[in-house]
């Protein structure tokens, strides 16, 4: 039955979203099987118990995300959603009272750190790919999956002499309305030079093995691994651990330092909720 449900989701959500929904629901189903409940007809009191169970090992933000996944799967499969009833809401409030709402923020990859990471990039294909990845992430402030989805065909020379890159899909644009993100001529030229070496079609970010063979596309998880490796080469272990999300936090801080308004920061990073950006800035501005 689960396979049938998620087959219906295909094409309506991004592949990563569907995988997350499936993983979250499978965990809930396993708990229900052990506790003697049906995952599709679970009483609110049992869901409240599930919240308390997973909150022992998971951060509050992760618990909330898993409940949101559960809610989506149940509602879109035509089943009753028990996640919003008072018993479950109270269980979540108890969790926050006990563990707090603070969410661990990604270490910001600001321009100052970018400059140090770029110095570690070699002249081989992997080094040049890394430089493209760093500069593209810094300027566009996009998520890992979105960075890996950019293609050479998305680059645009605008009539006013400016340059941009088009983002076809994003976490907040699942229907593919698209968005043109302004980029500097410097970044445009870096990507163009990279294209001269690997071909100016298809995905911009590619995997490169030790034999300098270039793959079709870089996997989003590889961005985190490569950032950690570059961070180690730059001897920046004392700043916290860099990740793909560091581009977004660092970019928001750089724009704030330049005097940009919250609205413009939100537009640049593709955020829809002010609270998300404010949390980033409040966490790191005083550091």
PyMOL commands that set and color helices and strands:
alter all, ss='L'
color gray80, all
select helices_A, chain A and resi 2-9+15-35+44-54+60-76+86-99+111-118+125-140+144-147+152-154+185-198+220-233+237-239+246-257+262-269+274-284
alter helices_A, ss='H'
color red, helices_A
select strands_A, chain A and resi 155-157+163-167+179-183
alter strands_A, ss='S'
color yellow, strands_A
deselect
rebuild
show_as cartoon
